[in-house]
Amino acid sequence: MIGGDPREYGVCHACGAPDAPVKCPCLAAHYCDRTCQKKDHSAHKDRCTTWLVKDIARKGEEIELMKEKKSKSSSVCDVMKKEEELAEQHRSVGNLVRGAVQALHYPMAEKHYQKALKIHRRLAQRDKSTNTGIQEFFSILTLEDLGQLYKFWNRWDDALEVFQEALESLRRNMRSHGSNPASLDSLAGILLSQGNIYNRQYNSQGRGPDKAKCLAAKALVEEALAIHRTASLQTDEFSLEFGPSTQNHYPLMLLELGSIYTSLELFDKARPTLKEALDLLSRRFGKESVETVTCHTYMTNLCHLHTMALVTSMSQGSACHAGMLQSSACALGSRVLVEGLTSKPEYNGLEGCVFKTVKDSRIGVCLDEGNRKMSLNLVNVRPLLATAPLLVTVEQRKELYKQIQDLTTERIASCKEGLRIQLKMKGVKHLNTAIAYDNLGQSYLMTYRLAETREAVDMHKKADRIMHRIAGDDDPYLREFAQHLHKARLHCDQFEKAGVLSAMPCWRPPTSRHCDREAMAALFQEIQRAGVNTATHCSGLQHRGSSCPRISSEAMQQGLRLYGLFKFTSSSPDPVDVTAFVALACDELQKMKLEANCDSAPVL
């Protein structure tokens, strides 16, 4: 097995019949029978790794025979031409095997790339006499392919080393022979690949406090975009046309930059960038293509991360006064702004991440600029939210909740479109279709509504069913999808309990009446401790010799609205104790549950 995915059901490459039983040894093509396979041989052989590997062996023998014929001076040029063809064939096999996205065969692709690189470097030494730089450029293209292989292989350090070598060689070649649209396009492609690796490394680390890699990725891809625009101006100046590779690079750069902006939580920049990429990719490849599906996936991830950032903001903006929010600056990985420094004013206005917890009213902050680490007093840092300033007003929180709902709707719509395209391109019995069903199921699950949770169970069932058809029991996707299905069923079972619904879908999970009472009692204590309009203990309101804590009606109204009960209004100006607070709050939650889930089962 060299190429293709054995889990795919094949369509005959000759006549287009579905579920063709005969497979080429490369597993990249399927046929009804040997007759169809023979008809397609001339078209398929250039993409058949089995045939290409055999042809490489034949070409190698032919070159060795040609080297023995030294009597004709023209034979040297003939040998070089054949060696060029051999190197390109090695590179083609490497690209085909890499394109199969099966790590099992990556060593084979690596071997072919290294052989191609060895031949091109040998030819480049001979090419120095003519000083064209063509063979050196071919070796750079091979290094790019090898770097892409290491990237798919998750050998990121090796990939960065190879891309850096390609970058240095290309810049040396451009200094010697000048730049042209092709070399500028290659330069932009290398920078794009380096940026992609830094971004993937940052995300694989859980998007932690060290954003240096992601910031480096942003700088690289933005440089790549600038170089692409320079190449575009050159093509206009000389009335040239971009080749397909160059035309594809620009939307892919936008796609990667949108992903990096998303990782940095620069959502206002990420959204228009991804939308521009989607528009370009749709025009270039059509609205139903692999590239547009990738863009929909990136947009789905943007909606998810933006929603999570907003939910975090809502959690930080509690019922307490703004002073309590100072504690949000203490969390590891939280973003802060340095301000009010007198001894080192040059650091005021810089942003960074918390890397050390509070000690003696101080925290450790790693600045984005220069990666400098500082120990700062809490009064000299201000928490930064990626989406908005600290939210302490009801109107701000209402607007934020609306954004969460809109983003959840947009995420579901994007997942639906991705699934529709996958079904049309790949059909039902395909891994990518199963992934699309799983993504849609998870999006439905995050609504915290009964109807959508039932839809989530159905989506996860379909994903699980597809994986059982095309994969073995030890397949990691199968195990992951089974876990998602189990989680969705648990969420669905939760709704079967009396009174369990979400009062604030897309934000707060469903709760029972008992959980509501506990949460409201805790909220009362939080408001009382924070001293938000806390009423003094009233004379005569003593319980067994101890004071009975109460809060003012204004504090209750403000606290519950900040919690999310936006329509709550105090019916009496009198202070309330915890019992009255919990009863009133739970009644309001009950009303909200009925309103928010009017299309679902009634609350009992």
C-alpha positions as CSV (number, residue, x, y, z in Angstrom):
1,M,0.0,0.0,0.0
2,I,1.6,3.3,-1.1
3,G,-1.1,5.9,-1.7
4,G,-4.8,6.4,-1.1
5,D,-7.0,5.6,1.9
6,P,-8.1,1.9,2.3
7,R,-11.2,3.1,4.2
8,E,-12.6,4.9,1.1
9,Y,-15.2,3.3,-1.1
10,G,-14.0,3.8,-4.7
11,V,-15.7,5.1,-7.8
12,C,-14.4,3.6,-11.0
13,H,-11.9,6.0,-12.6
14,A,-12.8,4.7,-16.1
15,C,-16.6,4.7,-16.2
16,G,-17.6,6.4,-12.9
17,A,-19.5,3.5,-11.5
18,P,-19.9,3.5,-7.7
19,D,-18.3,1.0,-5.3
20,A,-15.8,-0.4,-7.8
21,P,-14.3,-3.6,-6.3
22,V,-10.9,-3.6,-8.2
23,K,-8.2,-1.4,-6.7
24,C,-4.9,-0.4,-8.2
25,P,-2.0,-1.5,-6.1
26,C,-1.4,2.2,-5.2
27,L,-4.9,2.3,-3.7
28,A,-5.4,5.7,-5.3
29,A,-7.7,4.4,-8.1
30,H,-10.6,1.9,-8.2
31,Y,-12.1,0.0,-11.2
32,C,-15.0,-2.2,-12.0
33,D,-12.7,-4.8,-13.6
34,R,-9.4,-5.3,-15.4
35,T,-10.9,-3.9,-18.6
36,C,-11.7,-0.5,-17.0
37,Q,-8.2,-0.6,-15.5
38,K,-6.5,-1.0,-18.8
39,K,-8.6,1.8,-20.4
40,D,-7.4,4.2,-17.7
41,H,-3.8,3.2,-17.6
42,S,-2.4,6.0,-19.8
43,A,-4.3,8.6,-17.7
44,H,-3.5,7.1,-14.3
45,K,0.1,6.0,-14.7
46,D,1.5,9.5,-14.0
47,R,-0.2,9.4,-10.6
48,C,0.3,5.8,-9.8
49,T,3.0,5.4,-7.2
50,T,3.5,1.7,-8.0
51,W,4.1,2.4,-11.7
52,L,6.3,5.5,-11.0
53,V,8.5,3.5,-8.6
54,K,9.1,0.8,-11.2
55,D,9.8,3.5,-13.8
56,I,12.3,5.1,-11.5
57,A,14.2,1.9,-11.4
58,R,14.1,1.7,-15.2
59,K,15.4,5.2,-15.6
60,G,18.2,4.6,-13.1
61,E,19.4,1.7,-15.2
62,E,19.1,3.7,-18.4
63,I,21.2,6.5,-16.9
64,E,23.9,4.1,-15.8
65,L,24.1,2.7,-19.4
66,M,24.3,6.2,-20.8
67,K,27.2,7.1,-18.5
68,E,29.2,4.2,-19.9
69,K,29.0,5.8,-23.4
70,K,31.6,8.4,-23.0
71,S,32.7,8.6,-26.6
72,K,29.9,11.1,-27.6
73,S,30.2,14.6,-26.2
74,S,26.5,15.0,-26.4
75,S,25.9,12.2,-24.0
76,V,26.8,14.4,-21.0
77,C,23.8,16.7,-21.7
78,D,21.6,13.7,-22.4
79,V,22.6,12.2,-19.0
80,M,21.9,15.5,-17.2
81,K,18.5,15.7,-18.9
82,K,17.6,12.2,-17.8
83,E,18.8,12.9,-14.3
84,E,16.6,15.9,-14.1
85,E,13.6,13.7,-15.2
86,L,14.6,11.1,-12.5
87,A,14.8,13.8,-9.8
88,E,11.4,15.1,-10.7
89,Q,10.0,11.6,-10.7
90,H,11.3,11.0,-7.2
91,R,9.7,14.3,-6.2
92,S,6.4,13.3,-7.8
93,V,6.3,10.1,-5.9
94,G,7.1,11.9,-2.7
95,N,4.2,14.3,-3.3
96,L,1.8,11.5,-4.1
97,V,2.7,9.5,-1.0
98,R,2.6,12.7,1.2
99,G,-0.8,13.5,-0.3
100,A,-2.2,10.2,1.0
101,V,-1.8,11.6,4.5
102,Q,-0.8,8.3,6.0
103,A,2.1,8.5,8.4
104,L,2.9,4.8,7.8
105,H,4.3,5.8,4.4
106,Y,6.0,9.0,5.2
107,P,9.4,7.4,5.5
108,M,9.0,6.3,1.8
109,A,8.2,9.9,0.8
110,E,11.2,11.2,2.8
111,K,13.5,8.8,1.0
112,H,12.2,9.9,-2.5
113,Y,12.6,13.6,-1.6
114,Q,16.1,13.1,-0.3
115,K,17.1,11.2,-3.5
116,A,15.6,14.1,-5.6
117,L,17.5,16.6,-3.5
118,K,20.7,14.7,-3.9
119,I,20.4,14.7,-7.7
120,H,19.4,18.4,-7.9
121,R,22.4,19.4,-5.7
122,R,24.8,17.4,-7.9
123,L,23.3,19.0,-11.0
124,A,23.6,22.4,-9.4
125,Q,27.3,22.0,-9.0
126,R,27.6,21.3,-12.7
127,D,25.2,24.2,-13.4
128,K,27.7,26.7,-11.8
129,S,29.6,27.0,-15.1
130,T,26.5,28.3,-16.9
131,N,25.4,30.3,-13.8
132,T,21.7,30.0,-14.5
133,G,20.7,29.0,-11.0
134,I,17.9,26.7,-12.3
135,Q,19.1,23.6,-10.6
136,E,19.5,25.4,-7.3
137,F,15.9,26.6,-7.6
138,F,14.7,23.0,-8.2
139,S,16.5,21.9,-5.1
140,I,14.8,24.7,-3.2
141,L,11.4,23.5,-4.4
142,T,12.3,20.0,-3.3
143,L,13.3,21.3,0.2
144,E,9.9,23.0,0.3
145,D,8.2,19.6,-0.4
146,L,10.3,17.9,2.2
147,G,9.4,20.6,4.8
148,Q,5.7,20.1,4.0
149,L,6.2,16.3,4.6
150,Y,7.8,16.9,8.0
151,K,5.0,19.3,8.9
152,F,2.4,16.7,8.1
153,W,4.5,14.2,10.1
154,N,4.5,16.6,13.1
155,R,8.3,16.7,13.0
156,W,8.1,20.5,13.4
157,D,11.7,21.1,14.3
158,D,12.9,19.2,11.2
159,A,10.4,21.1,9.1
160,L,11.6,24.5,10.4
161,E,15.2,23.5,9.8
162,V,14.4,22.4,6.2
163,F,12.4,25.6,5.5
164,Q,15.1,27.8,6.9
165,E,17.7,26.1,4.6
166,A,15.3,26.6,1.7
167,L,14.8,30.3,2.7
168,E,18.6,31.0,2.9
169,S,19.2,29.2,-0.5
170,L,16.4,31.1,-2.2
171,R,17.6,34.5,-0.9
172,R,21.1,33.7,-2.0
173,N,19.7,32.7,-5.4
174,M,17.7,35.9,-5.7
175,R,20.8,38.0,-4.8
176,S,22.7,36.3,-7.6
177,H,20.1,36.1,-10.3
178,G,17.5,38.6,-9.3
179,S,13.9,38.2,-8.3
180,N,11.0,37.3,-10.5
181,P,7.3,36.3,-9.8
182,A,8.2,32.6,-9.5
183,S,11.0,33.2,-6.9
184,L,8.9,35.7,-5.0
185,D,6.0,33.2,-4.9
186,S,8.3,30.5,-3.6
187,L,9.7,32.9,-0.9
188,A,6.1,33.8,0.2
189,G,5.3,30.1,0.3
190,I,8.2,29.3,2.5
191,L,7.3,32.1,4.9
192,L,3.7,30.9,4.9
193,S,4.8,27.4,5.8
194,Q,7.0,28.6,8.6
195,G,4.2,30.7,10.0
196,N,1.8,27.7,9.8
197,I,4.2,25.6,11.9
198,Y,4.7,28.3,14.6
199,N,0.9,28.6,14.8
200,R,0.4,24.9,15.0
201,Q,3.0,24.6,17.7
202,Y,1.3,27.3,19.7
203,N,-2.1,25.7,19.5
204,S,-0.7,22.3,20.3
205,Q,0.5,23.7,23.6
206,G,-3.0,24.6,24.6
207,R,-2.6,28.3,23.6
208,G,-0.7,28.9,26.8
209,P,1.0,32.0,28.1
210,D,3.9,31.9,25.7
211,K,2.6,33.7,22.5
212,A,6.0,34.2,21.0
213,K,5.5,31.5,18.4
214,C,2.1,32.8,17.4
215,L,3.4,36.3,17.1
216,A,6.3,35.1,15.0
217,A,3.8,33.2,12.8
218,K,1.8,36.4,12.3
219,A,4.9,38.4,11.3
220,L,5.9,35.7,8.8
221,V,2.6,35.4,7.1
222,E,2.1,39.1,6.9
223,E,5.6,39.3,5.3
224,A,4.5,36.6,2.9
225,L,1.4,38.6,1.9
226,A,3.5,41.7,1.3
227,I,5.9,39.7,-0.9
228,H,2.9,38.3,-2.8
229,R,1.7,41.8,-3.5
230,T,5.1,42.7,-4.8
231,A,5.1,39.7,-7.1
232,S,1.6,40.7,-8.3
233,L,2.9,44.2,-9.2
234,Q,5.8,42.6,-11.2
235,T,3.4,40.4,-13.2
236,D,1.3,43.5,-14.0
237,E,4.4,45.5,-15.0
238,F,5.6,42.8,-17.5
239,S,2.0,41.7,-18.6
240,L,2.5,38.3,-17.1
241,E,0.0,35.9,-15.6
242,F,0.2,34.2,-12.3
243,G,0.5,30.4,-12.5
244,P,-2.0,28.2,-10.7
245,S,0.3,27.8,-7.7
246,T,0.8,31.5,-7.3
247,Q,-2.9,32.2,-7.6
248,N,-3.6,29.6,-4.9
249,H,-1.0,31.0,-2.5
250,Y,-2.8,34.3,-1.8
251,P,-6.1,32.9,-0.5
252,L,-4.1,30.3,1.5
253,M,-2.1,33.0,3.1
254,L,-5.3,34.8,4.0
255,L,-6.6,31.5,5.4
256,E,-3.5,31.0,7.5
257,L,-3.5,34.6,8.7
258,G,-7.1,34.3,9.7
259,S,-6.2,31.2,11.7
260,I,-3.4,33.0,13.4
261,Y,-5.6,36.0,14.3
262,T,-8.0,33.5,15.8
263,S,-5.3,31.9,17.9
264,L,-4.3,35.4,19.1
265,E,-8.0,36.1,19.8
266,L,-7.9,39.0,17.4
267,F,-11.4,38.1,16.3
268,D,-12.3,41.4,14.6
269,K,-9.3,40.9,12.3
270,A,-9.8,37.1,11.8
271,R,-13.4,37.3,10.6
272,P,-12.9,39.6,7.6
273,T,-9.7,37.8,6.7
274,L,-11.4,34.4,6.6
275,K,-14.4,35.8,4.7
276,E,-12.1,37.3,2.0
277,A,-10.3,33.9,1.8
278,L,-13.6,32.1,1.5
279,D,-14.7,34.4,-1.3
280,L,-11.4,33.9,-3.2
281,L,-11.3,30.2,-2.7
282,S,-15.0,29.8,-3.8
283,R,-14.2,31.7,-7.0
284,R,-11.0,29.8,-7.7
285,F,-12.1,26.3,-6.8
286,G,-15.9,26.5,-6.7
287,K,-18.2,26.7,-3.7
288,E,-18.0,22.9,-3.3
289,S,-14.3,22.1,-2.9
290,V,-11.8,20.9,-0.4
291,E,-10.5,24.4,0.0
292,T,-13.9,25.9,0.8
293,V,-14.5,23.1,3.3
294,T,-11.2,24.0,5.0
295,C,-12.3,27.7,5.2
296,H,-15.7,26.7,6.7
297,T,-13.7,24.6,9.3
298,Y,-11.6,27.6,10.2
299,M,-14.7,29.8,10.5
300,T,-16.3,27.2,12.8
301,N,-13.2,27.3,15.0
302,L,-13.3,31.1,15.0
303,C,-16.9,31.0,16.2
304,H,-16.1,28.4,18.9
305,L,-13.1,30.2,20.3
306,H,-14.8,33.6,20.1
307,T,-17.8,32.1,22.0
308,M,-15.5,30.7,24.7
309,A,-13.7,34.0,25.1
310,L,-17.1,35.8,25.5
311,V,-18.3,33.2,28.0
312,T,-15.0,33.7,29.9
313,S,-15.7,37.5,29.9
314,M,-19.2,36.8,31.2
315,S,-17.8,34.7,34.0
316,Q,-15.3,37.4,34.9
317,G,-18.1,40.1,35.0
318,S,-19.8,38.7,38.1
319,A,-22.4,40.3,40.3
320,C,-19.6,41.9,42.4
321,H,-18.2,45.3,41.9
322,A,-15.3,46.0,39.5
323,G,-12.8,45.7,42.3
324,M,-13.4,41.9,42.6
325,L,-12.5,41.6,38.9
326,Q,-8.9,42.4,39.8
327,S,-8.5,38.7,40.7
328,S,-9.0,37.8,37.1
329,A,-5.6,39.3,36.4
330,C,-4.1,36.6,38.7
331,A,-5.0,33.6,36.6
332,L,-2.2,31.8,34.8
333,G,-2.2,32.6,31.1
334,S,-4.5,35.6,31.4
335,R,-3.7,38.7,29.3
336,V,-2.8,42.0,31.1
337,L,-1.8,45.5,30.3
338,V,1.0,47.2,32.2
339,E,0.3,50.7,33.4
340,G,1.2,53.1,36.2
341,L,4.9,52.2,36.4
342,T,7.0,55.2,37.6
343,S,10.4,53.6,37.9
344,K,10.3,52.0,34.4
345,P,7.7,54.0,32.5
346,E,8.9,52.7,29.2
347,Y,7.0,49.4,29.9
348,N,3.7,51.2,30.4
349,G,1.2,50.3,27.7
350,L,2.8,46.9,26.9
351,E,0.8,43.7,26.9
352,G,1.8,40.4,28.3
353,C,0.7,37.1,29.9
354,V,0.7,36.0,33.5
355,F,3.1,33.2,34.1
356,K,3.4,33.2,37.9
357,T,0.7,33.3,40.5
358,V,0.2,36.1,43.1
359,K,2.7,36.3,45.9
360,D,2.8,39.3,48.3
361,S,0.3,41.2,45.9
362,R,2.7,40.7,43.0
363,I,2.4,38.5,39.8
364,G,4.9,37.4,37.2
365,V,4.2,38.8,33.7
366,C,5.9,37.8,30.5
367,L,5.8,40.7,28.0
368,D,5.0,40.1,24.4
369,E,7.7,42.5,23.3
370,G,11.1,40.9,23.8
371,N,9.7,38.1,25.9
372,R,10.8,40.0,29.0
373,K,9.6,38.6,32.4
374,M,8.7,41.1,35.1
375,S,7.4,40.9,38.7
376,L,4.6,43.5,39.0
377,N,2.3,44.8,41.7
378,L,-1.4,44.1,41.1
379,V,-2.1,47.8,40.9
380,N,0.2,48.1,37.9
381,V,-1.7,45.5,35.7
382,R,-5.1,45.7,34.1
383,P,-6.8,42.5,32.9
384,L,-7.4,42.4,29.1
385,L,-10.3,40.6,27.5
386,A,-9.9,39.7,23.9
387,T,-13.4,40.9,23.1
388,A,-14.3,43.9,25.2
389,P,-13.2,45.9,28.3
390,L,-14.2,44.6,31.7
391,L,-17.9,44.1,31.7
392,V,-19.7,45.4,34.8
393,T,-22.9,46.8,33.4
394,V,-26.1,44.9,32.6
395,E,-26.4,46.4,29.1
396,Q,-22.9,45.3,28.2
397,R,-23.6,41.8,29.4
398,K,-26.9,41.7,27.5
399,E,-25.1,42.6,24.3
400,L,-22.4,40.1,25.0
401,Y,-25.0,37.3,25.5
402,K,-26.6,38.2,22.2
403,Q,-23.2,37.9,20.5
404,I,-22.8,34.4,22.1
405,Q,-26.1,33.4,20.7
406,D,-25.3,34.8,17.2
407,L,-21.9,33.1,17.2
408,T,-23.5,29.7,18.1
409,T,-26.0,30.1,15.3
410,E,-23.2,31.0,12.9
411,R,-21.1,28.0,14.0
412,I,-24.0,25.6,13.3
413,A,-24.6,27.2,9.9
414,S,-20.9,26.9,9.0
415,C,-20.9,23.2,10.1
416,K,-24.0,22.5,8.1
417,E,-22.5,24.0,5.0
418,G,-19.2,22.0,5.5
419,L,-21.2,18.8,5.9
420,R,-23.3,19.5,2.8
421,I,-20.2,20.0,0.7
422,Q,-18.5,16.8,2.1
423,L,-21.6,14.7,1.4
424,K,-21.6,15.9,-2.2
425,M,-17.9,15.5,-2.7
426,K,-17.1,12.3,-0.8
427,G,-20.5,10.7,-0.1
428,V,-21.7,9.1,3.1
429,K,-19.0,6.4,3.5
430,H,-16.0,8.6,4.0
431,L,-13.9,9.7,7.0
432,N,-14.3,13.5,6.2
433,T,-18.0,13.1,6.2
434,A,-17.9,11.4,9.6
435,I,-15.8,14.3,10.9
436,A,-18.3,16.8,9.5
437,Y,-21.2,15.0,11.3
438,D,-19.2,15.0,14.5
439,N,-18.4,18.7,14.3
440,L,-22.0,19.5,13.7
441,G,-23.0,17.4,16.7
442,Q,-20.6,19.2,19.0
443,S,-22.0,22.6,17.7
444,Y,-25.5,21.5,18.5
445,L,-24.5,20.3,21.9
446,M,-23.1,23.8,22.9
447,T,-26.6,25.3,22.6
448,Y,-27.7,23.6,25.8
449,R,-31.2,23.3,24.4
450,L,-33.2,20.0,24.3
451,A,-34.2,20.1,20.6
452,E,-30.6,20.8,19.5
453,T,-29.2,18.2,22.0
454,R,-31.4,15.6,20.4
455,E,-30.0,16.6,17.0
456,A,-26.5,16.3,18.4
457,V,-27.2,12.7,19.4
458,D,-28.4,12.0,15.9
459,M,-25.3,13.6,14.3
460,H,-22.9,11.7,16.6
461,K,-24.8,8.4,15.8
462,K,-24.2,9.0,12.1
463,A,-20.5,9.8,12.6
464,D,-20.1,6.6,14.8
465,R,-22.0,4.5,12.2
466,I,-19.8,5.7,9.3
467,M,-16.6,5.0,11.3
468,H,-17.8,1.4,12.2
469,R,-18.2,0.8,8.4
470,I,-14.8,2.1,7.3
471,A,-12.5,1.7,10.2
472,G,-11.3,-0.9,12.7
473,D,-12.1,-1.0,16.4
474,D,-8.7,0.5,17.3
475,D,-9.1,3.6,15.0
476,P,-8.5,6.8,17.1
477,Y,-11.4,8.6,15.3
478,L,-13.8,5.8,16.2
479,R,-12.8,6.0,19.9
480,E,-13.1,9.8,19.9
481,F,-16.5,9.8,18.1
482,A,-17.8,7.1,20.5
483,Q,-16.8,9.4,23.5
484,H,-18.7,12.3,21.9
485,L,-21.8,10.2,21.3
486,H,-21.7,9.0,25.0
487,K,-21.4,12.7,26.1
488,A,-24.3,13.8,23.9
489,R,-26.5,10.9,25.3
490,L,-25.6,12.0,28.9
491,H,-26.7,15.5,28.1
492,C,-29.9,14.3,26.5
493,D,-30.6,12.1,29.5
494,Q,-30.1,15.0,31.8
495,F,-33.2,16.7,30.2
496,E,-35.3,13.8,31.2
497,K,-35.1,14.9,34.8
498,A,-37.9,17.1,36.1
499,G,-37.3,20.8,35.7
500,V,-33.9,20.4,34.0
501,L,-33.5,23.0,31.2
502,S,-31.2,26.0,30.5
503,A,-32.4,29.4,31.4
504,M,-29.7,31.0,29.3
505,P,-29.0,28.7,26.3
506,C,-25.6,28.9,24.6
507,W,-24.2,30.4,27.8
508,R,-25.2,28.4,30.9
509,P,-25.7,24.6,30.9
510,P,-29.1,23.1,31.9
511,T,-29.8,22.9,35.6
512,S,-32.4,21.5,38.0
513,R,-34.4,23.4,40.6
514,H,-32.1,22.0,43.3
515,C,-29.0,23.3,41.4
516,D,-30.7,26.6,40.9
517,R,-31.2,27.0,44.7
518,E,-27.6,26.2,45.4
519,A,-26.3,28.6,42.8
520,M,-28.6,31.4,44.0
521,A,-27.6,30.9,47.6
522,A,-23.9,31.1,46.5
523,L,-24.7,34.2,44.5
524,F,-26.3,35.8,47.6
525,Q,-23.2,35.1,49.6
526,E,-21.0,36.6,46.8
527,I,-23.0,39.8,46.7
528,Q,-23.1,40.0,50.5
529,R,-19.3,39.5,50.8
530,A,-18.5,41.9,48.0
531,G,-20.6,44.6,49.7
532,V,-22.5,45.6,46.6
533,N,-25.1,47.9,48.2
534,T,-25.1,45.6,51.2
535,A,-27.8,46.6,53.6
536,T,-27.0,46.9,57.2
537,H,-28.4,44.3,59.6
538,C,-31.8,45.5,60.5
539,S,-32.7,45.8,64.2
540,G,-35.1,43.2,65.3
541,L,-34.1,40.8,62.5
542,Q,-32.0,38.5,64.7
543,H,-32.0,34.7,64.4
544,R,-31.1,32.7,67.5
545,G,-29.0,35.5,68.8
546,S,-27.0,36.1,65.6
547,S,-27.5,38.7,62.9
548,C,-29.4,37.8,59.8
549,P,-27.5,39.1,56.7
550,R,-29.6,41.0,54.2
551,I,-29.0,42.9,51.0
552,S,-30.8,45.8,49.6
553,S,-33.4,45.3,46.8
554,E,-31.2,47.3,44.5
555,A,-28.3,45.0,45.2
556,M,-30.5,42.0,44.5
557,Q,-31.8,43.4,41.2
558,Q,-28.3,44.4,40.0
559,G,-26.7,41.2,41.1
560,L,-29.4,39.0,39.4
561,R,-29.3,41.0,36.2
562,L,-25.5,40.8,36.0
563,Y,-25.9,37.0,36.6
564,G,-28.1,36.8,33.5
565,L,-31.6,37.4,34.7
566,F,-31.8,40.5,32.6
567,K,-35.6,41.1,33.1
568,F,-35.6,40.7,36.8
569,T,-37.2,43.7,38.7
570,S,-37.5,43.9,42.5
571,S,-41.1,44.0,43.6
572,S,-40.4,45.6,47.0
573,P,-37.8,48.2,48.2
574,D,-37.3,46.2,51.4
575,P,-34.0,44.4,52.0
576,V,-34.1,40.6,51.5
577,D,-32.5,37.7,53.2
578,V,-31.1,34.6,51.6
579,T,-34.4,32.7,51.7
580,A,-36.4,35.4,49.9
581,F,-33.5,36.0,47.5
582,V,-33.3,32.3,46.5
583,A,-37.1,32.0,46.1
584,L,-37.4,35.1,43.9
585,A,-34.4,34.2,41.8
586,C,-35.5,30.6,41.2
587,D,-39.0,31.7,40.2
588,E,-37.4,34.1,37.6
589,L,-35.1,31.3,36.4
590,Q,-38.2,29.1,36.0
591,K,-39.9,31.7,33.8
592,M,-36.7,32.1,31.7
593,K,-36.5,28.3,31.2
594,L,-40.0,28.2,29.8
595,E,-39.4,31.1,27.5
596,A,-36.0,29.9,26.2
597,N,-37.2,26.3,25.6
598,C,-40.8,26.9,24.4
599,D,-40.2,24.5,21.5
600,S,-39.0,21.8,23.9
601,A,-40.5,19.6,26.6
602,P,-42.3,21.6,29.3
603,V,-40.6,22.2,32.7
604,L,-42.3,20.0,35.3
